[in-house]
């Protein structure tokens, strides 16, 4: 289970990497599912899918109580609900220098982080493979979510605005005193608990092995986060079918 120190690290930095109770067999099974769903194709180095798969090896991880209980701690919530999932494999890209891009997926106000429960998305980036400095680590600017949130809290145009997923590249974000980007490193089976309101981004895989990660997100019960219309419809469709694939005692994490 996540510790109080790790919860504080999430709050301060916007990301913390922790151990999970997942077994080596569960990680290997999920990796095999990734190989079926995201095979390498010439010229396609970052295949991904969002909320459109029901492979039991992946569903079993999504419904694992560890993620629900950790999300409750992160969000200061008595109950949480599944929000979205995505899978991605970053294959080695030969002959290119290491590089990365930066953005936020969502912006909050300081009051969203201070609310009980928090009015934010809790994102889990589960690493199915080791992540070193060459193997496409996620790059993040620690604490950047607070700088943006403080600015938005003072902005009258953001007062009462709905919380919505709306990606913005770094070049179009306010020019604030962001910290330097750092790589998030991990071993297979660890998970990075993060907010994608921090400036972050994917990097190029200049290693010799692929990097695979499963994204699972939760919100507190009663918290509404808007998605672009096409994604909203996809979520409704996926939630209906995903719930049917969950064990009876785990169906409560998907609210229809």
KELUMTOR-714293 format. One line per 3 residues: number of its first residue (from 0); their letters; for each residue x, y, z of C-alpha. Coordinates in nm, 4 decimals, decimal comma. Layout:
N
NUM) a) X/Y/Z ~ ...
//
This chain:
256
0) xxx) 0,0000/0,0000/0,0000 ~ 0,1142/0,3556/-0,0635 ~ 0,2781/0,5259/0,2358
3) xxx) 0,2087/0,8730/0,3745 ~ 0,5519/0,9850/0,2521 ~ 0,4677/0,8648/-0,0995
6) xxx) 0,1323/1,0450/-0,0907 ~ 0,3174/1,3649/0,0044 ~ 0,5635/1,3064/-0,2794
9) xxx) 0,2727/1,2767/-0,5230 ~ 0,1218/1,5979/-0,3894 ~ 0,4459/1,7957/-0,4056
12) xxx) 0,6038/1,6634/-0,7252 ~ 0,2999/1,5398/-0,9149 ~ 0,4492/1,1912/-0,9564
15) xxx) 0,5785/0,9110/-0,7361 ~ 0,6889/0,5608/-0,8367 ~ 0,5933/0,2814/-0,5975
18) xxx) 0,5888/-0,0967/-0,5752 ~ 0,2753/-0,2991/-0,6493 ~ 0,1610/-0,6428/-0,5287
21) xxx) 0,1376/-0,7710/-0,8876 ~ 0,3216/-1,0976/-0,9465 ~ 0,5829/-1,1693/-1,2108
24) xxx) 0,3301/-1,4035/-1,3732 ~ 0,0657/-1,1279/-1,3938 ~ 0,3160/-0,8872/-1,5491
27) xxx) 0,4336/-1,1487/-1,8005 ~ 0,0731/-1,2300/-1,8983 ~ -0,0030/-0,8622/-1,9559
30) xxx) 0,3126/-0,8275/-2,1664 ~ 0,1947/-1,1158/-2,3846 ~ -0,1411/-0,9418/-2,4299
33) xxx) 0,0426/-0,6264/-2,5371 ~ 0,2339/-0,8272/-2,7970 ~ -0,0975/-0,9441/-2,9458
36) xxx) -0,2643/-0,6036/-2,9330 ~ 0,0306/-0,3801/-3,0233 ~ 0,2643/-0,5720/-3,2556
39) xxx) 0,5506/-0,3859/-3,4158 ~ 0,4797/-0,2622/-3,7669 ~ 0,7389/-0,1022/-3,9896
42) xxx) 0,7606/0,2694/-3,9218 ~ 0,5193/0,2568/-3,6247 ~ 0,7281/0,2946/-3,3116
45) xxx) 0,4589/0,3982/-3,0575 ~ 0,1405/0,1937/-3,1142 ~ -0,1308/0,2545/-2,8562
48) xxx) -0,4950/0,1834/-2,7804 ~ -0,7418/0,3565/-2,5500 ~ -1,0378/0,1895/-2,3791
51) xxx) -1,1134/-0,0736/-2,6428 ~ -0,9765/-0,4072/-2,5114 ~ -1,1085/-0,6740/-2,2766
54) xxx) -0,8205/-0,9205/-2,2598 ~ -0,8463/-1,0921/-1,9200 ~ -0,4759/-1,0406/-1,8492
57) xxx) -0,5331/-0,6629/-1,8676 ~ -0,8805/-0,6545/-1,7134 ~ -0,7501/-0,8456/-1,4106
60) xxx) -0,4998/-0,5674/-1,3503 ~ -0,7548/-0,2889/-1,4007 ~ -0,9827/-0,4461/-1,1385
63) xxx) -0,7037/-0,5268/-0,8911 ~ -0,8015/-0,3790/-0,5512 ~ -0,4565/-0,2212/-0,5149
66) xxx) -0,5379/0,0517/-0,7657 ~ -0,8766/0,1323/-0,6144 ~ -0,7348/0,1526/-0,2624
69) xxx) -0,4340/0,3602/-0,3690 ~ -0,6592/0,5998/-0,5609 ~ -0,8681/0,6490/-0,2463
72) xxx) -0,5560/0,7520/-0,0557 ~ -0,4352/0,9852/-0,3289 ~ -0,7754/1,1489/-0,3755
75) xxx) -0,8750/1,1637/-0,0061 ~ -1,1900/0,9781/-0,1074 ~ -1,4129/0,7209/0,0569
78) xxx) -1,4944/0,5816/-0,2864 ~ -1,3513/0,6053/-0,6374 ~ -1,4589/0,5152/-0,9877
81) xxx) -1,2731/0,3911/-1,2935 ~ -1,2231/0,6664/-1,5509 ~ -1,0125/0,5489/-1,8475
84) xxx) -0,7399/0,3100/-1,9574 ~ -0,4774/0,3053/-2,2314 ~ -0,1934/0,0795/-2,3409
87) xxx) 0,1239/0,1784/-2,5218 ~ 0,4416/0,0115/-2,6418 ~ 0,7431/0,2265/-2,7269
90) xxx) 0,9613/0,0256/-2,9613 ~ 1,3305/0,1061/-3,0113 ~ 1,3824/0,3707/-3,2756
93) xxx) 1,7269/0,3181/-3,4251 ~ 1,9493/0,5943/-3,5503 ~ 1,7816/0,8869/-3,3742
96) xxx) 1,8998/1,0977/-3,0792 ~ 1,7162/1,0924/-2,7480 ~ 1,4366/1,3497/-2,7430
99) xxx) 1,1013/1,4099/-2,5764 ~ 0,7960/1,6322/-2,6024 ~ 0,6108/1,8095/-2,3222
102) xxx) 0,2496/1,8986/-2,2482 ~ -0,0293/1,8794/-1,9926 ~ -0,3469/1,6801/-2,0462
105) xxx) -0,5565/1,8776/-1,7994 ~ -0,5334/2,1925/-1,5877 ~ -0,6714/2,2423/-1,2375
108) xxx) -0,7101/2,5221/-0,9878 ~ -0,5386/2,5059/-0,6491 ~ -0,8808/2,4572/-0,4909
111) xxx) -0,9239/2,1360/-0,6934 ~ -0,6139/1,9904/-0,5281 ~ -0,7213/2,1134/-0,1842
114) xxx) -1,0777/1,9804/-0,2025 ~ -1,1817/1,6721/-0,0042 ~ -1,2092/1,4571/-0,2030
117) xxx) -0,9734/1,6053/-0,4601 ~ -1,1342/1,7211/-0,7866 ~ -0,8628/1,5614/-0,9974
120) xxx) -0,7822/1,2464/-1,1927 ~ -0,5473/0,9947/-1,0312 ~ -0,3387/0,8346/-1,3058
123) xxx) -0,1474/0,5089/-1,2747 ~ 0,1298/0,4367/-1,5245 ~ 0,2056/0,0692/-1,4695
126) xxx) 0,5406/-0,0306/-1,6154 ~ 0,5368/-0,3830/-1,7585 ~ 0,9040/-0,3573/-1,8535
129) xxx) 1,2039/-0,1961/-1,6891 ~ 1,2396/0,1741/-1,7696 ~ 1,5905/0,3136/-1,7810
132) xxx) 1,7162/0,6510/-1,9051 ~ 1,7255/0,5264/-2,2655 ~ 1,4088/0,3161/-2,2775
135) xxx) 1,1544/0,5920/-2,3402 ~ 1,1174/0,7190/-1,9833 ~ 0,8370/0,9613/-1,9141
138) xxx) 0,9846/1,3055/-1,8562 ~ 0,8185/1,5260/-1,5948 ~ 0,8740/1,8713/-1,4451
141) xxx) 0,8175/1,8180/-1,0710 ~ 0,5819/2,0661/-0,9072 ~ 0,4707/2,2234/-1,2345
144) xxx) 0,1067/2,1304/-1,1676 ~ 0,1023/2,3629/-0,8671 ~ 0,2433/2,6577/-1,0608
147) xxx) -0,0298/2,6272/-1,3230 ~ -0,2984/2,5665/-1,0606 ~ -0,2012/2,8780/-0,8655
150) xxx) -0,2273/3,0868/-1,1816 ~ -0,5652/2,9395/-1,2760 ~ -0,6973/2,9964/-0,9226
153) xxx) -0,6423/3,3706/-0,9687 ~ -0,7832/3,3802/-1,3225 ~ -1,1485/3,4974/-1,3270
156) xxx) -1,2039/3,3154/-1,6563 ~ -1,1394/2,9865/-1,4737 ~ -1,3761/3,0546/-1,1850
159) xxx) -1,6493/2,7923/-1,1952 ~ -1,5118/2,6432/-1,5183 ~ -1,5709/2,2681/-1,5602
162) xxx) -1,2813/2,0286/-1,5179 ~ -1,2005/1,8923/-1,8612 ~ -0,9344/1,6947/-2,0413
165) xxx) -0,7793/1,9328/-2,2950 ~ -0,4133/1,8668/-2,3894 ~ -0,1932/2,1759/-2,4243
168) xxx) 0,1716/2,1681/-2,5436 ~ 0,4396/2,3352/-2,3336 ~ 0,4827/2,6123/-2,5913
171) xxx) 0,1229/2,7234/-2,5316 ~ 0,1309/2,7037/-2,1532 ~ 0,2003/3,0087/-1,9345
174) xxx) 0,5695/3,0929/-1,9132 ~ 0,6250/3,0035/-1,5484 ~ 0,9354/2,9033/-1,3514
177) xxx) 0,9033/2,5324/-1,4201 ~ 1,1667/2,2960/-1,2846 ~ 1,3877/2,1080/-1,5268
180) xxx) 1,2427/1,7826/-1,6670 ~ 1,3563/1,4588/-1,5044 ~ 1,3112/1,0978/-1,6240
183) xxx) 1,0830/0,8621/-1,4333 ~ 1,2710/0,5331/-1,3975 ~ 1,1178/0,2066/-1,2824
186) xxx) 1,1437/-0,1686/-1,2760 ~ 0,8830/-0,3983/-1,4264 ~ 0,5820/-0,4221/-1,1964
189) xxx) 0,6242/-0,0781/-1,0413 ~ 0,3708/0,1967/-1,1020 ~ 0,4055/0,5730/-1,1255
192) xxx) 0,1134/0,7475/-0,9583 ~ 0,0861/1,0874/-1,1210 ~ -0,1221/1,3814/-1,2283
195) xxx) -0,1073/1,4648/-1,5956 ~ -0,1611/1,8280/-1,4933 ~ 0,2153/1,8339/-1,4373
198) xxx) 0,4192/1,9177/-1,7440 ~ 0,5276/1,5810/-1,8775 ~ 0,5886/1,3960/-2,1988
201) xxx) 0,6933/1,0826/-2,3754 ~ 1,0480/1,0268/-2,4929 ~ 1,2060/0,8325/-2,7760
204) xxx) 1,3190/0,4778/-2,7065 ~ 1,6897/0,4704/-2,7930 ~ 1,7448/0,1410/-2,6074
207) xxx) 1,7393/-0,2092/-2,7548 ~ 1,4191/-0,3370/-2,5900 ~ 1,0584/-0,2092/-2,6030
210) xxx) 0,8962/-0,0259/-2,3148 ~ 0,5380/-0,1250/-2,2302 ~ 0,2997/0,0596/-2,0012
213) xxx) -0,0617/0,0252/-1,8963 ~ -0,2442/0,3421/-1,7922 ~ -0,5374/0,3210/-1,5496
216) xxx) -0,7147/0,6303/-1,4163 ~ -0,9646/0,6923/-1,1377 ~ -1,1648/0,9841/-1,0005
219) xxx) -1,3389/1,0237/-0,6665 ~ -1,7065/0,9320/-0,6616 ~ -1,9136/1,2344/-0,7580
222) xxx) -1,6289/1,4168/-0,9354 ~ -1,7089/1,4986/-1,2974 ~ -1,4334/1,5373/-1,5561
225) xxx) -1,5315/1,6183/-1,9146 ~ -1,3762/1,4505/-2,2147 ~ -1,3856/1,5567/-2,5810
228) xxx) -1,7178/1,4360/-2,7299 ~ -1,5741/1,1385/-2,9201 ~ -1,3815/1,0197/-2,6133
231) xxx) -1,6892/1,0670/-2,3943 ~ -1,8927/0,8387/-2,6175 ~ -1,6097/0,5866/-2,6301
234) xxx) -1,5930/0,5893/-2,2487 ~ -1,9658/0,5224/-2,2114 ~ -1,9466/0,2326/-2,4554
237) xxx) -1,6345/0,0861/-2,2964 ~ -1,7645/0,1206/-1,9416 ~ -2,0776/-0,0781/-2,0244
240) xxx) -1,8824/-0,3708/-2,1665 ~ -1,5933/-0,3537/-1,9199 ~ -1,8338/-0,3858/-1,6278
243) xxx) -1,9596/-0,7108/-1,7769 ~ -1,6032/-0,8479/-1,7735 ~ -1,5357/-0,7637/-1,4085
246) xxx) -1,5738/-1,0091/-1,1248 ~ -1,9007/-0,9578/-0,9313 ~ -1,7226/-0,8131/-0,6293
249) xxx) -1,5308/-0,5651/-0,8482 ~ -1,8119/-0,4303/-1,0676 ~ -1,8617/-0,1330/-0,8368
252) xxx) -1,5509/0,0438/-0,9715 ~ -1,7324/0,1160/-1,3012 ~ -2,0207/0,3596/-1,2582
255) x) -2,2670/0,3685/-1,5465
//
